[in-house]
Amino acid sequence: MIIVAGLVLAFVLMLIFSRPDMRLCRWRKNRDAGQWRCAYCGAVWEGLEQPNRCLRRKSDGTEK
């Protein structure tokens, strides 16, 4: 039983850390404005679907 729990935990951790470009993003939908806003960095995404990539700006003004 402990081995199974360890495998499940390893799988969950792998899912969390396999996308480092989205690790910090926490998208919240603003239905009134029809947009998504990242709770971490404040990036805004216009559209119906949740973004699948990070929209944070690098120091030179380009997207990450």
N, C-alpha and C positions, 0 to 999 in steps of 0.2 A: 504494500500500500504506500509506503514511503517513497519507493522508487517511482510509482505512478504520479504521486504528488510532485516529486522533483522534476519529472519530465513535463508535466503541465506547466509548472512554474518556469522552466527553461523555455518552453514554447512561447509563453506570454511575454517574457523578457525579450525574446528574439523579435517578436512582432513590434514591441515598443521601440526597440533600438535599431531596427533594420532601416528606418527612414530618418536619418539624422537631420535632413533638411526640413522636416516637419515636426521634430520632437518638441519644440517650444510653442508651436502654433496652437492656439485655442480659439477656434472660430465660433462666433456667436451671430445668429441671424437676426437682423433688424427687419421684421416683416413690413413695418410701415414704410420704410425707405426702400425696400427691395434690395438690400445689400447685406453682405457679410463683413464683419469687423473682427480682427484678431485682438483678443484680450491681452496678448503679450506685448505686441509692438504697435498696435493701432492701424495696421494695414487695412485697406478697404477693398472689397471685391464686389463688383456689380454683377448680379446674376442670380439664377434660381438654385443652382447647384453649389454645394460647398467646395471651396478651392482644394485642389489636390497637390499644391506646391506652396512653398513659402514665398511671401511677397515682401519680405523685409528689404529695406534698401541698404546697400553697402555704403561705406563712407564716401565713395566716388559718385553716388547718386544712381547707380545701376541696381537692378534687382539681383538678389542673391541666387 
